[in-house]
């Protein structure tokens, strides 16, 4: 049975829509992945030397200091996995019509996640560090120490699934976690508690008493068993709460029809936003990013760091663009095949998409003008960031929408729902968030802040002026990709 399931997974990977992408993009992603793996590996090799020379210690003390940072890594790893790992039942549902016990199916999809790249990265750091410091371990403690760390990594793998499920179903769990994090942060900042010291003591106990490693081994086993039970309970094709309904009065929006085909498409898009849980959550949560500026603009340490303030400006004026734009076409994945059968002018289709992203961006900029009370430079930064969002970042999201072939179930709960989110979305964020800062830095350094902001805003303004030409190129590219997109939506 396991052999048969592995064969299915192998065929699925060979037929994945990833191979239908542009060959140069695949090469770039492959080289980027190899580059990241090499960075982690070299980091593991150099870590013991860096700790020893930086803190002027040697031998077992280096190992204990390394252990002091492990709890921080475990916490970061959990957050990283939360956004990147896909819920296992999504992979198991296509097999539900087969004569396989649900418990065996759940166990298979969970054990398959052990071979995720997210489990490989910590190995590339821990194992080289372990090899370079093996001679410094107390007698008989080396292998139990390594087993304890790897057990925590695997436990994180299974904890993530439980966490995502509980946060999606029970909002109070999210509130409780946020309260605990705030308390922990306060205790750390005031010096009442040190996570570094706690982590150092925890892993030093393993060095002194190697048998304690058995308790660490029990953690991934326990969470695996709990996950199997959770996945079995979720392996149903229908997962709809019939007690809840949501009615939307679209009468006020009917006036859009007078704008012709673009108005019709805008009306359909607005109805999609208001009638589905996932899109409604994006619509209601995006305005909260307008408050993001207070964390940067009102903090003295960032007042002379214009690069960081540009980063904040991109979030403040582009909250909706970032949240909604990354799934611009995928929102319609459930009926994308129907769209292809209709006589839709894709030039008009993308002009409507463009307006859906542009108008909230303009509104966000107008709403954030009162930030000028924190300084005139804030208004200049926000304006430059707004122009860059409107004249460059919008096109980036529209272009990469043709590569996002992950299906999205709009009827599922929107709160803490990360279906469709993957590494691809984080790669798109690199040019969107980092490029304007890289453009600003040389001009700001040599010619002053105003010139740097003028260049960033000027690029966005140029993009606005050339919007018809750019949209035409995006439409032509989308037309070449539409069938690959449809195939990808069907697979997912």
N, C-alpha and C positions, 0 to 999 in steps of 0.2 A: 504493500500500500504506500509506504513512504517513498519507495523508488518511483512509483507511478506519479505521486504528487510532485516529486523533484523534476520528473520529466516534463510535467505540465508547466512548472515554473521556468524551466529552461526554454521551452517553446514560447512562453509568454515574453521572456526577455528578448528573444530573437525577433519577435514580431512587434516589439514596442515601437511607439511612435517616435522615440528618441532617435532612431536610425533614419527617420524621414526628414530630420532637420538638415539645415545647411551644413555641408561637410566641414566648412571652415569654422563654423560655430562649435561643432563637435570637437574639432581639433583644439580649439581655444579652451573649451571646458576641460578636455583631457589634460592639456598642458598645465592648466591652472590647478587641477586636482593633484597632479604629480608634484607641482611646485609646493603646494601646501603640505603634502606628505613628507617631502624632503625637509621642509622647515621644521616640522615636528620631530623628525628623526634627528636632525642636527641639534635641535634644542635639547633632546634627551641625552645626546652624547656630551654636550658642553655644560649641562646643568650642574653636575657635581663640582666641576672646576670653577664655575662662576660663583656658586654658593661658598665654596672654600676660600677663594681669593677675596670675594666681596665682604665676607664676615670674619675673615682670618681664623677659620676653624678647619679641622680636618678629621678624618676617620668617621667614627659613628656619629659625631655631632652633625656632620653634613646630612646624614640620613634623617636625623631627628628634625633638623630645620626643614628639610624637604617635606617631612610628614606634617609640619605645621601649616603648610600651604594647601594641603590636600582637601580640607573641608571647603575652602574657597573654590577650589576647582570642581568639587562634587556639586556645589550649588550652581556654579556657572554652567556645568555640563547638563544639569537638570533643566535649566532655562533654555539652553541651546536645543536640547532634544524636544522640548515642549513645542517649539515652533517648527521643527523640521520632521519629526517622526509622524508617520501616518498611522491612523488607528487600524489595528490588525483585522477587525471584522470586515473592513472594506475589501480586503484581499480575499477573504473567505466566502463572501456572499455569492460570487459566480460559481462556487462549487456546491451550493446547497441542494441542487437537484440530483447530485450524485449519491450513491449508497455508501456514505461515509458517516460514522458517528460524529456528532458535533463536538464532543470532547476531544476526539483525535484530530479533527480539523482545526480546532482552536489551538491545541498544543503545537500543531505543525506551523501555523502562521506565526505563533509567538516565538518558537525556537528559530524560525527563519530570520527573525529580526536580530539575532545574535551576530549575524554576519554583516550587519550594517556598517558603513564607513564610520559612523559615529562611535562604534565600539573599537574600530581600528586605530583612530587617532590617539587615544590615551595610551594604547599599547606602544605606539611609536615613541612616546616620551618615557613611559615608566620602564619598559624593558631595557633600552640603552642605558638609562640611569642605573638600573639594577645591575647590569653587567659591569659597568665602570666602577661601581662601589661594592661589588660582591665581597671582596676581601675584607672590607671594613665592617661587615655585619657581625654582631655577636654570634657565638657558636650556635648553630642550628636554627637561627631566627630568620635567615635570608628568604627561604622559600615560603614559610608562613606569612611573612610580611608582604611578599608579592601576591600571594593568594588572597590576602585580606583586601588589598587595593583593587585587584581585578574583580573580586566579589562585589565590591561597592559599585564599580562601573556597570556590572551586569544588573545589579539591583536597580540602579538608575534607569536602565533600559526598560525594566518592567514597571517601575514606579510611574514613569512618564505616562503610560497608557491609563493607569488608574486615575492619575491627576487630571488628565484631559477629560476623561469621562465624568468625573465628579464635578469639575468646574463647569462643564457643559450642562449638567442636570441640576446642580445645586449651587445657586449664587452665594449662599452663606458660607460655603467652603472657601470661595475666592476672597470674600471679605475677611474671614478668619486668617487666611494666609497673609493678606496684606497687612492686617493689624500686627501679626507676629513679626513680619519683616520690619515694620516701622519700629516696634519695640526693640528688636535685635539691633537695628541700625543705631538707635538712640543709646543703647547700652554700650555698643562698640565705640561710638564717638565720645561718650563721656568717660570711657576707660573703666566702667564698672565690670565689663567682661571682655575677654579677648578670644575671638574665634581661633586665632593663631595658636594661643596657648592651649586651648581645649583640643584642637586638632593634634598638636604636638604630643600632648599627654596620651591621647587616644591611640596613636600609632606607636608611641614609645612603649605602651603596655604590650603590644604585639611583639616588640623586640625583646622585652623582658620575660614575657610569658607566651611562647609561640602557640600553645594550645588554644589561646583565645581566638585564633584564626578560624576555628571551627564555627564560632558564633557568626562570623562574617559570611561564611559559606552558606549558612542557613537563610540569610536575608534574600538572595536572589531566588532560592528555592521557594520560600514563603510567598514572595510577590508573584512568582510565576504561577503558583497554584491559585492565588486569588485572581490573577488575570484570566486564567483559563475559565474560571467560573463566570467572570464578568463577560467574556467574549461569547461563551455559550448562551448566556441570557440575551445577548444582543444579535444573535444570528437569525434575524428574521427580515424578510424582504420588505414587510410593511412595518414602519415604526412611526405611526402618525397618532397624535393625541386628538381624538375625535371630539373631546369635550371643549376644545378651544377653537374659536373662529375669529377672523379679523375682516371687517368690512371696510371698504374704502369708497368714499364718494368722489368719483373722478369728474363730476359735473363741472367743477370749477376749472378744470384743466382742458375742457373741450375746446376752448377758444384757440388752442394751438393749431387746430385743424385748418384755420384760415391761412396759415403759412405754407400750405401745400404739403408736399411729400416729406420735407424736413420736419414740419410741424407734426405730421402723423407719427413719424419715427420718434420724435421727442415725447409725444404723448404715450406711446407704447413703453418707452424707457422709464418714464416717471411712474406709470402704473406698475411696472416691474419692481421698482424701488419700494413703492408703498404697500404692495400686496404680498411681499415675501419677507420671512423673518430675517434672513441673512442680510439682505440689502437694506432693510429698515434699520438694522443695528448699525450698519455703516453710516447711514444717513443721519442717525441720531447721535452717534459717537464722534463723528468728524468735527462738529463744532467745539468739542472739548479741547481739540488741538489748538484752538485759538488762544487758549490760556497758557500754552506751552511757553510763550514769550516771557511770562513772569519768572520762570525758572532761570532764564538766561539774562534777559534785559535788566531784571532787578537785582542781579547778583554782582557785587563790586568786582569780583575776580575776573569777570568776563568783559568788563567795560572797555578795556583796551585790546581785546582779542576779537578783531572784526571777523576773522575766519569762523570762529565759533558762533558769532552772532548771525552770520549768513546762514549757517547750518540751521539755527533756530528759525530764521526768517522763512526758509524753505518749508519747514514744518508748519509754521503758523499760517502762511498763505496757501499752502498746498495740501492741507490735511485731507480734504475730500479727494483731491487728485491722487494722492498716494493710496488711500484706502480703497477707492472705487476703481481707479485706473488700472491697477495691477491685474484685475479680472475683467477688463473691458468687454471682451467677447465671451469669456468663459461664463459670465452671468447667464448667457442665453444657451448654454451647452445642452440643456435638456430638450430644447426644440431647435437646435441649430440645423438639423437636417431639413426641418420645415422651412427655415429661412432660405436655404439653398434652392428649394423647389419654387419659391415665390419669385415673381418678376420684380425684384428689388434692385434699384440703382445703387450700386455700392459706393459711388461718389457721394450721393445724398446720405446714404447710411453712415458713412464716416464723418460727414459734415455734422450730422446730428450727434454722433459720439463726441466730436470735437467741442460742440456747444455745451454738451452735458458736463464736460470737464472744465471748460473755460469759464462759464458763468459763475459757478460756485467759487472758483479761484478769484475772480474779480470781486465777488461779494466778500470773500474772506479778507482781501486787501483793504476794502473800504471799511469793514468792521474794525480792523486792527489799526486804523489811522490814529485813534486816541493813544496808542503807545508813544506818540510824539511827546507826551508829557514826561516821559522818561529821558527825553533828549532828541534833538533834531536828527542826530546821526541814526537813531533807531528808525525814523521814517525813511531815511535814505536807504538803509539796509533792507527794510521791508519792501520798498519799492523795487529795488534791484532784484531781490529774491522773487518777487511777484512776476516781474517781467521775464525772468529766466524760467520760472515755472510755466508761464503762459506761452512763451515763445520757443521753448526747447524741451522741457521735461514732458509736456503733453505729448509731443511727437514720439519721445522715447517710449512712453507707455503704450501709445497706439501701435508703434512698430512691433514691440515685443509681445503685444496681445496676440499676434499671429503665431507665436511660439508656445503660448500657454494652452496646452491641450488637456488640462486636467478638468474633469467634469465637476460641477458644483451642484449640490442638492439645495435649492433655495428654500425648501420647506422645512429644513432642519433648523434647530435653534441657532440663533445668531451669536449668542453670548459665548465667548471663548471657543468658537467653532473655527478650526484652522484647516478644514478640508480644502484642498486645492493649493495650500501654501507649501512651498518647498524651497530648495536651494536656489532655484531659478529666480524667485522673487528677490532674494537677497543679492544676487548678481546684478539684477536690473537696478537695484538701489545704489550700486557703486557709482555709475555715471551721473545718476540723478542727484545724489547728495555730495559726492566728492568733487566732481568736475568743476562746479562753480567756485569752490574754495581754491582749487588748484589754478583756476584762471585768475582769481583775484590776487593770490599771493605775490607773484612776480610784479604785477602792475602796482599793487599797493605798496610793496617794499621799495621800488625804485621811483615811483611817481606820486605816491601818496594815496590815502584812503579813498578820496573822492574819485580819482582816476580809475582805481581798481573797481569801485562800484559802478562807475560809468561803463566800463568795458563789460562787466557781467550783465548789467541791464541792457546795454546796447546789443549784445548777442541775442537776448530774448526779444528785443524790439525788432531786430532784423528777421527773426523767425516768425513774428506776427505779420510782418509785411509780406513775407514769402509763403504765407500759409497755404494758398491755393496750389502752388507748385509742390510744396512738401506733401500736402494731403494727396495730391495726384500720385506721387511716388509710393506713398503708403498703401493706397488703394490697389495699385498695380502689384505690389508685393503680396498683399492680402489675397488677391485673386489667384496667385500662384500657390498659395498655402491653404486655401479654404477646404480642399478635400482631405489634406493631411490633418487639419484641425477636426473635421467631422469624424475621421477615423479614430483620432485620439479620444474624443469625447465618448465615442461608443465603447472603446476599450475600458475606460474608467467608469 
